[in-house]
Amino acid sequence: MKTQVLMKRKLFGQEITQQSKTEMFSATDLVRSGNKWRIENGLEIFNHKNWFQQKNVKEFVAELEKEFGKVKISGRGNKSHTWVHPLLFIDLALAISPKLKIEVYTWLYDSLLSNRNDSGDSYKKMCGSLYVHSINKSEYPRYISKVALKIKQVCNVDDWQKASDEQLKLRDKLHNNIALISNVLRDNDKAVEYGINEAMKVELK
């Protein structure tokens, strides 16, 4: 499942947004973060509009679009974002500062996005299993909300959009454990309890 989620990443103390579904990054956030860093280091402001008009950048965009389709989506309005393909994002980061490129490469090759999508699938699976075996269907919405909150607490997460790779992996494991045990025991409360306990045993090893 690939539900669109806006991921938040830290760069020089600033938040950079990435779309989970398209995997595009916010060039707007990057330029704001990069210029803050440049000012603090005595460098002049980076003009991204001029950069996008450069011949070599236009040629690079054209080549990317042959391979990936649209790689730059400009928003309208003062608070909108300009979204760019990860490869174009790297090029923009390098233009702002070579130091930025190191962190951006790390972002692109981690598994945060894939784990978020996996845990979305496992959540759907868990919800289905718990619903089938719930005795009072009318109370199910409240019940699943309590289960979701308990999982959030176990994973020590305040905001899933800012969750780490490890926290998302644990959430995925909890969802799958609870779904599996629910199908075996047909007792939702025990399934949640055992599912969490089993996942935490593995985490502590």
N, C-alpha and C positions, 0 to 999 in steps of 0.2 A: 504494500500500500504506500502510495506517495502523496499524502496530504500535504499541501503547501504549509510549511512552517518557517517562520523567520528566525534563523539562528543568529545568536549574538556571539561574536568573538572579540577578544581584547587585543588591541594593538596600541602600544605606547600609552596605556591607560584609557584609551577610547574604545567605544564599541563599534565593531564593523558588522554589518548585517549581511547574511547570505540566505538565499531562498533554498529550502530543502528540495523542492521539486525540480526547479530548473537548474539548481546549483550555481546560479548567477550571484555575483557579489555586488554590493553597493559601492559604486565608484564614488558616489557622493560622500559616504562615510570615510572611505579611504583618503580622499583628498583633504577632508576636514582634519582627520587624524594626522596625515602627513604634513599638512601646513602648520599644525600646532607644534609638531616636532621640529620643523624647519625654523620656525620663529624662535623657539627655545634655543636653537643651536646657531642663531645669527644668520640664517639663510633667507633669501628672498622668497616671497610667496610663489607657489607653483600654480601656473594658470593652466588648468586642465582643458579649457575650451581651445586655447591655442595649440595645445599638445595634440588634440584630436584632429586638428586641421593640418598637421604636418603630413607631408607626402608619404614618408615611410610608414607612418601610423595608418594612413588611409589604405596603403597597399597591404599592410598586415591584416587590417580588418577585412579587406576584400578576400584575402586568402582564407581567413578563418571562416568566413561566411560560405565559401565554396564547400567547406568540409562540415560545418556545424549549423548552417542556417544563420538566423539573426543572432548577432553576438553583442549588440548594444541596444538597449531599450531606454529611451529618454522619457522621464516623467514630466508632467506639466504642473506648474505651480511651485511656490517657494518651498513647500515642505515635501515635495516629491523626490524620489531617488532616480538616479541613472544607474541601470543595472547592466553589468558587463559579464561576458563569458570568463571563466577562470583564467584562461590563457591570456586574454586581453587585460585582465586584472593584474596578472604578474607583470606584464609589460608596463602598465601604468605605475605599479608599485616601484619598479626599477627606475622609471623616469623621475619619480619623486625622491627616491633615495635607495641606493643599492642595499642598505641595511634592511629596508622593508621586505625585500625579496626573500630573504632567508626565512622570515616568519610566515610569509604567504605560502611558500613551498610546503612548509610543515602543515599548514591548514589543508592544502589540496590533497595531500597524501594520507591524512589520517582517516579513520573510519567513522567519524562522528555522524555524518549524514546517513551512511548505510545502516548504522546501528539505530538511528532514530526511526528510519523507515521500517526496520525489522521489528522494533519494539511496538510500532503502530500495528503491524500485522498480528503480533502475539497478543496485544491488548484485545483486539477484536475476537481472537480465538478464545481467550479467557472469558470475556463477557458472554460469548455464546454458550460456553460450557456451564457457567454459573447460572445463566438464565434457564437453561434446560432443567437443571436440578434444583431450582429455587422452588420452595413450597408455596410462598405467597408472592405471586407475580406482581401484584399491585404495589408491593413494597420494594420491588427489585431496583428501581432507579435510586432510591435512597441507599439501598444496600451496596450497590456497585460504587456509589460515591464514597462510601465509607472505606471500601476495599481500596479504591484508587488513592485515597488519602493515606491509608496505612502503608501502601507501597511507596508513596512519596516520602513518608517519614523514615521508612527502612532504608531507602536510598539516600537519605539526608539531602533532599533537594527542595529548594524553595520555588524554583522556576524551571520547568523542564526545558525551556528555550535556552537556558544557560547551563544545562547539565553537561557533565564531562562524559568522555567516552566510556569510562568505567561505570559510571552511574547508569548510563543507558544500557550497557550490557547486563548489569544486575537487574534492571527493570524487565528486560526481555526474558531473563532467566526466571524471574518471579512469575511473570505472566504465564509462561509455558508450564512451570511446575504446578501452579494452581489449576490450570486447565486440565492437565493430565490427571492429577490426583482427584479432581472433582468428578471426572468421568469414571474413576475407579471406586471411590468411596460413596459417591452420590450424596455427600454431606458437605455443603458449601463452607460452613464455618471451619470444619476440620481441614478441608482442602486448602483454605487460605492459611490457616495456622501451620500445617505441615509443609505447604509449598514455600512459605517464608523461611521456616526452620531449615529445610533441606538446602535452600539456596545459600543461606548464611553459613551453613557448615562448610560448604565448598569455598566460600569467600575467606573463611578463617584458616583454611589449610595452608 
